[in-house]
Amino acid sequence: MKQNRSHLKWIVSALILALSFSLTACDESASADKHGSDSVVTKSENNAGQTIEFHNKLLDFLNAACDPLKSVAGKMEDSVEYSERQGNIKPLWQTVFVSHSKNVTDYKGVPPGFFSKEDQTMFNNGIKAVKDSYAELMKIVADMKAYFQAEDYKDDNFKKVHDLSPRVDELINTIYAARGQMLSRSNDLATIAERELLKDDPEAIYLFNMQDILAKAEEQTDCFMDDAFEDIFNGLSDRLDENGELNPKRAEELKMQRLDHAKPIVQKIDELTMEMDAMAEKHKAMDKKALSPALVREYDDFYKDYDTYKGEIRKLRRRLTEIGLVDYDQVERAYKSLITSYNSYVNTSNRQ
């Protein structure tokens, strides 16, 4: 079974957290379109292996493309603010660090030929959209570094900043949208392929146990990502009105609206917690004789990390039920901790 286990897929967080990007609500999660590739990926071990390899390489490409996006968005926001309020600290575009740029520019991945035409078109178009948007975005970053270093804003009164700001938002949204669509589909196909490859592997059940926990955790984090709970004024949203003005009466009205909206979502969060707890208890009690000592440690660590994740969820839930607000970064960190733990198991398994 060594050959099969070398094809284990990685998992990545699909959460989109920047404030200008679309957020998926708990009861609005959309399943990927089925284009007919599902049955083909399991026709042979070779097809299944190619499917998972494509997914993992696509994941590397998309991670590299998304790596600098938050930094770029933040620097552009700082630049706009600097243009409007002279005297602020000048935006340091030189600190936008692009460490994996070649993983984007040199990527030549194409979907396997046995994928349906619809899937191939979607992946090819998505890859092109990411590469083109990334290339344009990196040119803008280089331009802005030179622009602020030379203080050219003194000549054009920040015209370049205001001209490029909406384009930066558009490019970042394009990359995130393509990423979400492609990863949703590639993960579905890779999961089908992986379960086919590992159906006779005695170690597979432990992998699937963790994947089942992650699937529920993703549902749970989607609940928190409802844009009605966005803390748009960075910790002050429970005291300010929608215009950022100190208006206690209106702030209280807005809070009550959020809390009313949160009631069914909190119920869903609690239901998912109970489901995961029941699953985790069964998973932890399983005999692990089929696993190597290294994988036993990784498996046990995953469920320790799950306990930590639950503590973060309780804090998020508490704030949601008190003031109807959510720290999206905290949601991301909690969910990513589980993904990191799962991927660590996968990497250890692939090395054996």
C-alpha positions in Angstrom: 0.0 0.0 0.0 3.0 2.3 0.0 2.3 3.4 -3.5 -1.2 4.4 -2.7 -0.3 6.3 0.5 2.2 8.4 -1.5 -0.8 9.9 -3.3 -2.5 11.4 -0.2 -4.0 14.8 -0.8 -3.3 17.9 1.1 -6.0 20.2 2.4 -6.0 23.9 2.5 -8.3 26.5 4.2 -10.7 27.9 1.6 -11.8 30.8 3.8 -11.6 34.2 2.3 -11.0 36.7 5.0 -10.1 40.1 3.6 -13.0 42.6 4.2 -13.5 43.5 0.5 -14.0 39.9 -0.5 -17.2 37.8 -0.6 -17.9 35.7 2.5 -20.0 32.5 2.5 -22.7 32.3 5.1 -23.4 29.1 7.1 -26.6 28.3 5.3 -25.4 29.4 1.8 -22.5 27.1 1.2 -22.6 26.1 -2.5 -21.5 22.7 -3.6 -19.3 22.4 -6.7 -20.9 21.7 -10.0 -20.6 18.1 -11.1 -19.3 18.0 -14.6 -18.9 14.3 -15.2 -15.2 13.8 -14.1 -16.2 12.0 -10.9 -16.5 8.5 -12.2 -13.5 8.8 -14.6 -11.0 9.6 -11.8 -11.6 6.1 -10.3 -11.4 4.1 -13.5 -7.8 3.2 -12.8 -5.2 3.7 -10.1 -3.2 5.9 -12.6 -6.2 8.2 -13.1 -6.7 8.5 -9.4 -3.0 9.2 -8.8 -2.9 11.9 -11.5 -6.0 13.5 -10.0 -4.4 13.8 -6.6 -1.1 15.0 -8.0 -2.9 17.7 -10.0 -4.7 18.8 -6.9 -1.6 19.0 -4.7 0.4 20.9 -7.4 -2.5 23.3 -8.0 -2.7 23.8 -4.3 1.0 24.9 -4.2 0.4 27.2 -7.1 -2.6 28.9 -5.5 -1.0 29.2 -2.1 1.9 31.0 -3.7 -0.4 33.3 -5.6 -2.4 34.2 -2.5 0.5 34.5 -0.2 1.1 38.3 -0.7 -2.5 39.4 -1.3 -3.3 40.5 2.3 -0.1 42.5 2.4 -0.8 44.1 -0.9 -4.4 45.0 0.0 -3.2 46.4 3.3 -0.5 48.6 1.7 -3.0 49.9 -0.8 -5.4 50.8 2.0 -2.6 52.5 3.8 -1.7 54.4 0.7 -5.2 55.7 0.2 -5.3 56.8 3.9 -1.9 58.5 3.6 -3.2 60.4 0.6 -6.2 61.7 2.6 -4.5 62.4 5.9 -1.1 64.0 5.4 1.3 63.3 8.2 0.7 59.6 8.6 3.6 57.2 8.3 4.4 56.7 4.7 3.3 53.2 3.4 6.3 50.8 3.3 5.7 49.0 0.0 9.2 47.6 0.3 7.9 45.3 3.1 5.6 43.5 0.6 7.6 40.2 0.5 6.9 37.9 -2.4 8.7 34.7 -1.4 7.2 32.2 -3.8 6.7 34.2 -6.9 8.4 31.6 -9.2 5.9 29.0 -8.0 3.3 31.1 -9.7 5.1 32.4 -12.8 6.7 29.0 -13.6 3.6 26.9 -13.0 2.6 24.9 -16.1 0.0 22.6 -14.6 -2.9 21.5 -16.8 -5.9 19.3 -15.8 -5.6 15.6 -16.7 -6.9 14.8 -20.2 -9.5 12.4 -18.8 -11.3 15.2 -16.9 -14.5 16.3 -18.6 -14.4 19.2 -21.1 -16.3 21.4 -18.6 -13.8 20.7 -15.8 -10.8 21.2 -18.1 -12.2 24.5 -19.3 -12.9 25.7 -15.8 -9.4 24.8 -14.5 -7.6 26.2 -17.6 -9.5 29.5 -17.4 -9.0 29.7 -13.7 -5.2 29.1 -13.9 -4.9 31.7 -16.6 -7.0 34.2 -14.6 -4.7 33.7 -11.5 -1.5 34.0 -13.5 -2.5 37.0 -15.4 -3.9 38.8 -12.3 -0.9 37.9 -10.3 1.5 39.2 -12.9 -0.4 42.5 -13.2 -0.5 42.8 -9.4 3.2 42.3 -9.0 3.8 45.0 -11.6 1.7 47.4 -9.6 3.6 46.4 -6.4 6.9 47.3 -8.2 5.4 50.6 -9.5 4.2 51.5 -6.0 7.5 50.8 -4.4 9.2 53.1 -6.9 6.4 55.7 -6.7 6.7 56.1 -2.9 10.4 55.8 -2.8 10.7 58.7 -5.3 7.9 60.6 -3.6 6.2 61.0 -7.0 2.9 61.5 -5.2 4.1 65.1 -4.7 3.9 65.6 -8.4 0.5 64.0 -9.2 -1.3 64.6 -5.8 -1.7 60.8 -5.3 -3.5 60.4 -8.6 -1.7 57.1 -9.2 -2.8 55.7 -5.8 -6.5 56.5 -6.5 -6.3 55.2 -10.1 -4.8 51.9 -9.0 -6.7 51.2 -5.8 -9.9 49.8 -7.4 -7.8 47.8 -9.9 -5.9 46.2 -7.0 -9.2 45.2 -5.3 -10.4 43.8 -8.6 -7.3 41.7 -9.2 -7.2 40.3 -5.7 -10.9 39.4 -5.9 -10.3 37.7 -9.3 -7.5 35.5 -7.7 -9.6 34.6 -4.7 -12.7 33.8 -6.8 -10.7 31.5 -9.2 -9.0 29.9 -6.2 -12.2 29.1 -4.5 -13.8 27.6 -7.6 -10.8 25.5 -8.6 -10.0 24.2 -5.1 -13.6 23.3 -4.4 -13.7 21.2 -7.5 -10.2 19.7 -7.3 -10.7 18.8 -3.6 -13.9 17.0 -4.5 -12.2 15.0 -7.3 -9.1 14.3 -5.2 -11.3 13.0 -2.3 -13.1 10.7 -4.7 -9.7 9.5 -6.1 -8.1 9.1 -2.7 -10.9 7.1 -1.2 -10.8 4.8 -4.2 -7.0 4.3 -3.9 -7.2 3.6 -0.2 -10.3 1.5 -0.1 -8.4 -1.6 0.9 -5.7 0.1 3.0 -6.1 -0.7 6.7 -4.6 2.7 7.5 -7.2 4.6 5.5 -9.9 4.8 8.2 -7.7 7.0 10.3 -7.2 9.5 7.5 -10.9 9.5 6.7 -11.7 10.1 10.4 -9.7 13.3 10.3 -11.1 14.4 7.0 -14.6 13.9 8.4 -13.8 16.1 11.4 -12.3 18.8 9.0 -15.5 18.7 6.9 -17.6 19.5 9.9 -15.1 22.1 11.1 -15.3 23.8 7.7 -19.1 23.9 8.0 -18.7 25.5 11.4 -16.2 28.1 10.4 -18.5 29.0 7.4 -21.2 29.8 10.0 -19.0 32.3 11.7 -18.0 33.9 8.4 -21.4 35.4 7.8 -20.8 39.0 6.7 -23.5 40.2 9.1 -21.0 39.6 11.9 -18.1 41.6 10.4 -16.4 43.8 13.0 -15.8 46.6 10.4 -14.6 49.1 13.0 -11.9 46.9 14.6 -13.3 46.3 18.1 -15.5 49.4 18.2 -18.4 48.1 16.1 -20.5 47.4 19.1 -20.4 51.1 20.1 -20.6 52.9 16.7 -23.3 53.2 14.1 -22.9 52.0 10.4 -21.2 55.3 9.6 -18.6 55.0 12.4 -20.2 57.6 14.5 -20.6 57.3 18.3 -24.4 56.7 18.5 -25.3 54.5 21.4 -29.0 54.1 20.5 -28.3 53.1 16.9 -25.4 50.9 18.0 -27.8 49.0 20.3 -30.3 48.6 17.5 -27.6 47.2 15.2 -26.4 44.9 17.9 -30.0 43.5 18.5 -30.3 42.9 14.7 -27.0 41.0 14.7 -28.0 38.9 17.7 -31.4 38.1 16.1 -29.6 37.0 12.9 -27.2 34.9 14.9 -29.7 32.8 16.8 -30.2 30.0 14.2 -26.5 30.2 13.2 -25.4 29.6 16.8 -27.8 26.7 17.0 -26.1 25.2 13.9 -22.6 25.8 15.4 -23.7 24.0 18.6 -25.1 21.1 16.6 -21.9 20.7 14.7 -19.9 20.8 17.9 -21.9 17.9 19.3 -21.5 15.9 16.1 -17.8 16.5 16.0 -17.4 15.6 19.7 -19.3 12.3 19.2 -17.1 11.5 16.2 -13.9 12.5 18.0 -14.7 10.2 20.9 -15.1 7.2 18.6 -12.0 8.1 16.6 -9.8 8.4 19.7 -11.0 5.1 21.1 -10.1 3.1 17.9 -7.3 0.5 18.0 -4.3 2.0 16.2 -2.3 -1.2 15.7 -2.3 -0.6 11.9 -0.4 2.7 12.3 3.3 3.2 12.8 4.5 4.8 16.0 5.1 8.1 14.1 1.5 8.1 12.7 0.0 7.2 16.1 1.7 10.4 17.5 0.4 12.4 14.5 -3.1 11.0 14.9 -3.2 11.7 18.6 -1.9 15.2 18.1 -4.7 15.9 15.6 -7.3 15.2 18.3 -5.3 17.3 20.9 -5.4 20.1 18.3 -9.1 19.5 17.9 -9.6 20.1 21.7 -7.7 23.4 21.3 -9.8 24.3 18.3 -12.9 23.8 20.4 -11.6 26.3 23.0 -11.2 28.9 20.2 -14.7 28.1 18.9 -16.2 28.6 22.4 -14.5 32.1 22.6 -15.8 33.0 19.1 -19.3 31.7 20.0 -19.3 33.7 23.3 -18.6 37.0 21.5 -21.1 36.2 18.8 -23.9 35.6 21.4 -22.9 38.7 23.4 -22.5 41.4 20.7 -23.1 39.6 17.4 -19.5 40.2 16.1 -16.8 37.8 14.9 -13.0 38.2 14.6 -12.5 36.6 11.1 -8.8 36.3 11.7 -9.4 34.2 14.8 -11.8 32.0 12.8 -9.0 31.4 10.2 -6.4 30.6 12.8 -8.6 28.1 14.6 -9.5 26.3 11.4 -6.0 26.4 9.9 -4.6 24.8 13.1 -6.6 21.7 12.3 -5.6 21.7 8.7 -1.9 22.1 9.6 -2.3 19.1 12.0 -3.9 17.0 9.3 -1.3 17.9 6.7 1.4 17.0 9.1 -0.1 13.5 9.3 -0.2 13.3 5.5 3.4 14.4 5.2 4.6 11.8 7.7 2.6 9.1 6.0 4.0 10.1 2.6 7.5 9.8 3.9 7.1 6.2 5.1 
